[in-house]
Amino acid sequence: MTIRRLIVLTLLSFAVTACTTVQKDMPAQSLDQLIVQDVKPANAEDLDPTFRYRLSYGDEIDVRFMRQPDYSTTVVVSFDGTIKLPFLPSVRVEGMTIDEATKELQRRYAALIEDAPAPDQKVYLLGPADIIEIKFPYVSQYSTTVKVGPDGRISMPLLGAVIAEDKTAGMLQRELESAYSTLLDNPMLSLNVVEAASSTVYSNGERLRVTLPEMDNLYLTLRSGLEPKVFVGGEVNAPQALQFQPMMTSLQAIMSAGGINRRAEMTGVVILRKGINGEPRYIVRNLLADIDGKETSQGSGEVITNDILLRPFDVIIVPRTAIAAVSDTLNAYLYDLLPMLKNSSIGFNYQIGSMKVNQDTKVLEPGIQ
C-alpha cells in the first residue's frame, strides 16, 4: 500500500462530521481499529419531505440593508461556514435556511443597536473623506461644501487650509467663527456633517465602531448555490455523482447508477444526509421490499415501500451482504466515494485523532486527479 493511499484511507476511515469544535485529548487509533464516529441517526426534521435549502460553503448571498443601502453587499460562505458583514464578527450560517440566516443577522444587529452608547455619551471626530457643509446665513457667497482631505485639512474661502481632523463639528465651527471674526462683520455660520466616512466614535474615552440605526432591517437572497448532486456508491454497478432532480428517490438513484450487483444487501442501505447546522446524519432503509413488491397483507393490494425522497448532496451507500452495522458500511465504502466527494462542498469534514482535517468538496471533472 502506497503512503498516499494509506493517508487517504486514514482520512476516510473517520466520521464524516460537521464543522464543530475539535475534540481534544482523543487517543490515537491504529489502522486496524479505525471506526466511524459522530454520525448520528436522522431526526424528524431530517426526514421531512418538504426540502429547504441549507447554506453551505461557496454559496453567494446578497445582503440588502433597506435603510442603509450603502452597506448592502454580496458575501460568500467561507470554508468554515461563516460570513463577515459590517460591524459584526464572523457569523456562522452554514446549515441554515435563508430565512433562518436572515433572522439570526437581524437579531445580532438589533443587539448591537441596543447596546450602543446613548447619543450624549458618544462623540464623532472628523476625519479624512468626511464631507462638511458650511453655511454663512448673512454672507451666503462664502457658503461651501468641502471634503476633508487625506492630510486632515479643508479649504475655506478667505482662510485657505484649516485642520479639521480629530475635531468635533462643534469645535471646528467655533474655530471657524473665531477665524472669520477678523475678516467678516458677521462671522456666524452653521456647520453640518453631510457624510461621515467612518463609523468610529468615542465613548467614555474608548474608541468604538457603532452600528448605524436600522441596520437590523435587512433581507438575504441566495445569488448562487452549489450544483445539486447526489452520490451513489457501494455495491452498485456504476458508482457516480448524479445530477439531482426534484422527486428523485433513493431507488431511482441506485438504478441510475447501474443498479446493484450480486453482492449488494438492500435491507440496510445507508443514506448520509447533511442535517441542521451542517451535522451529518444517517438514514438506514430496507429497500428489498420495494424491489420484491411485497404486499402489506395478503390480497390488500397495498405495497410496502421504504423508499424515500432524496435531498441535494445526499450520499447513498449500498452495502455488501456480510456488512450489517452502519459504521462498518461507512468504513468499507468511504474510500471508494472519495473521487466523487472530493471538492463537492458537501460541507462534511474528516477527523483523525485530535486533529480535524477540513475536506473541501466539488465534483471533479473526468480525468482530473
N, C-alpha and C positions, 0 to 999 in steps of 0.2 A: 504494500500500500504506500503510495507516494505521500510526502509530507503535506502537499497541497490537499490531497483527498482526505488525509487524516484531520487537517484543520477544519475543512468544510463539514466533515462528518461530526466532529466535535460540536461545531456551531449548531448544526441542525438536530442534534440529539437532545437539545434542551427545549424548555417550554417556549412556545410562541406566547409572548407576554406583552402587555401594554406598556406605554411609556410611564412607568411609575417609579417610585423611589427604589434605588438599587438595594437589594438585600445584602446586609453586612454579615461578616463572620460566617459565611456559608461554607461548610467544609468542601474541599475539592473532591471530585469523584473520578475514579478511574474509568477507562473506556468501557470496561465490561460491567459497570454499574450505572451507566447513564440511563436516566429515566426522564420522562416528560413531566414537567411540573407546572403549577399555576394556571392551567387551563380549566376553567370552571364550566359546569353544565349550564345550558341556556336557561334563562328565566322566562316569565310570561311575555315580557316586552320584546325579548329577542325572538320570540316565536310569533309575535303579532304580524298577521299577514299584511297589514297596512304599512307599507315601507316608507320611511322618512330618511332622506339622505343625511348622512352624518359627515361632518367635515373631516378632512384628512390632509396629510402632508402634501403640499404642492397646489392645493386649491387656491384660486384667486377670489378675493372677496372685495366688493365695492362697499365702502363705508361712507354714508352720507349724513352729515350733520345739518339738520333742517334750518337751524337758526345761526349756525356758524359755518357757512359753506366753504370758507377759506381753508378749513381743516379737513374737508372731505378728501378721501384718498382711496387708493386700491392697495390692499395688502395681500401677501402670500403666506399661507400657513407654513411655518418653518418646520425643520426636521423634528424638533422636539414638540410639535403640535401647538405652538404658540403664535400669537400675532402681537405686533407692537403698534400702539396708537398714541397720539399726543397726550401728554400728562400722565399716562398710565404706565406701570411696569408691565412686563410681558404678561399677556393673558392667554391661558390655555383654552383653546376652543376645539381641539381635536375630539371627535366623538360626539360633539353637539350638533343639533339641527341648527339651521339658520335662525329660527325663532328663539331657540334656547340661547344661542350666542348673542343675539340682539338684546335679550332681557338681561344677560349677565353684564354686558357692556353698559347698558342703561343703569343697572344697579351700581356699578363701580363709579361711573361718572356722578351719579346722584350723591354717593357717599363723599366723593371729593368736594363737590359743591357745598354740601352741608358742613364739612369740616374746615372750609376755607375761612380765613380771618375776616372779621367784620370790617366794613368799609373804613371805620375810624381807627382801625388797627393795622392798616397796611398803607404803604407809600410806594408810588411808582416814580422811579428816577428815569429821566430822559436818557436816550442812548442813540447810537448811530442808526439811521434809517427811519427813525420816528418822523412823522410828518406833523408840523405845527402850523396852526392858523393864527395869525396875529392881526387884530383889527384896531384901527385908530378911529373912534367914532367922530372926532372933530377934525381930523386931517386924514380923510379916507384915502388920499393919494399915496400914503405910506403903508396902507394895509397890504399884507402879503401872506403867502403860504410857503413855508420853507421846509426842507428836509435836512435833518441832522446828518452831516457828512461823516465819513469814516474817522475823521480826526476829532469828532465830537463838537464841531462848530456849526453855526448857522450864519448866513449872510443877511445883514439887516440894512435897510436904507439909511443913509447918513452915518451909520456906525461902522459898517463893514463886518468883519468876522467877530462873532460873540460865542463864547464857550457855553454850550447847553448841556453837555453830557454830565451825568451824575447830579443833576439838579431836579427838583420837583418843578412842576409847571408854575406853582405859586412863587417859588424862589426866582425863577427866570423872569416872570412877569415883573416882580418888584425891581430886579436889576435893570431891566429894560426901561421901566418908568424913570428910575433914577438917572440912567444914562441919557435919556431923551429930555430930561428936565432942563438941561443946559442948551438944548437945541430947539425946543418947541415951547410955545406959550402954554399949551395944554397937553402934557405928555400922557394923559390917561389912555390906557389900552386894555384890550382883553386878549387872553391867550388860551387857546384850546388845542389839545392833542387830538388831531383828526384821526391819525392811525398810529397805533403803538406797534413797534416792530418786535417787542419782547413781551413775554407773559410773566416776567420776573418782577416780584415786588419785595419790599422789605417789611417785616412784621416783627416787632419786639427785637430789632437788631438782627434778625435772621433773614437770609435771602431765600425766597420761596418762589416756585413756579405754581401759579394758581390756575385752576380750571376756569374757563370762561363760562359765563351764565348760559344755561340751557344747552350745554353740550351733551346732556343726557337725552336730548331729543334727537335720536338718530335711528337709522334703519340700515340693514345689511341686505345685499343681494349677492348671490353666487354668480360670479362672472364666468368662471370656467372650472370644471372639476376634472377628475380623472376619467379616462375612458373606461366605462364599466365592463368588467370581465368576471367570469367565474373560472375556477381552476379545478381540473379533474385529474386525479392521479390514482395510484394503486393498481389493482388488478383489472385494468381496462386495456383494451387493445391499442388505443392511441391517446396516451396521456397528453393533455394540452390545455391551453388557455382559450376559452370560448368567449366570443362577444356576448355580453349579457343581453337578453331580450326580456321585455316585460312578460310576466306569467310563465317564465321558464321554471320547470320543476327539476328536482334532483334526478329523477329518472330520465327526463329529456336530455339533461346534460351528460349523463352516463352514456346514453345511446349515441349522442353526438360525438362522444369520444371513442367511438368504435365498439361500444358495448363491452360486456365483461368477458374475461377469459375463463377457462375451466377451473382455475384456482380460486376464483372470486367467492367470497362469502357475503351474500346480500342480506343476511339477517343482522348485520352490525355495521352498516355504512355510517361513516363519521363525516359530519359537516362542521367545519370550522367557520365561525362567524364573528365578525367584529361587533362587539356589543357597545353598551353605553360607555362613554369616556375612553373608547378605544380598547377596552378589555376583551381579550379573546374568549370566546365561548365555544363549547362543542355541543352538537346535537347528534344523537345516535338514532338511526332509523332502520327498522326491519322492512326492507323493500322486497323480500322474497314473496310475500303475499300478493303484492301488486303484480309481480311477474307471473305467478301461478294463477292469478284471477280467482282466488278463493272467495267464497261467499261467507257472510257473517253467520248465517244459519241456513240449513237445508231448505231450498226452494223459496227463500225470501227474495232472491234477486238482488239483494244489497251486497256490493263487493267491498271487501276490506281494502283500504288504502292507507299507507303510511307515507306516501309521497308528500313533499312539501314544496311550497314556492320558494325559490331562491332569491337572494339579495345580491346586489353587485359585490364582487370580491369575496364571495363565499368560496371555500376550498372543500371539495368533495373527495374523500378518500375511500376507495373500495378495498377492504382488507382481504387478506388471504384466509383460506378456510381454517387454518390452525391458530389464527390470531383471534383473541377474544376481547382483551382489555383495550380501552381507549388509548392508554399510554403506550401499549405495545404497537397499536396501529400507527400512532404518530411517529414513534421511534423508527418504525420499519419503513415509512414512506416519505418522511420529510426530506430526506436526501434526494429522492427521485423528483420531488416537486421543486427543488431549488432552481432549475433553469427557467421555470415558469414564474416563480415568486420573486426572483431576483429583480430589483428595480421596479416593482409593481406598485409601490406606495400603498400597500395594504395597511401599513402602519404598525405591523407587528414587529417585535424585537426578539432576539435570541439571547439567552443568558447562560454564561459559563461561570460556575462557581460564584464568586462575589463580584465578577466583572460582567457588566451588561454590554453587549455589542449591538448597536443600532443597525438595523438592516433596511436600507432604502430599497423599495421595490418598484419597478416599472417594467413591463414585459419587454424582453429583448427581442429585437428583430431576428429572424432566422439567420444563422451564420455568425452572429455576434457573440463573442465569448466574454 
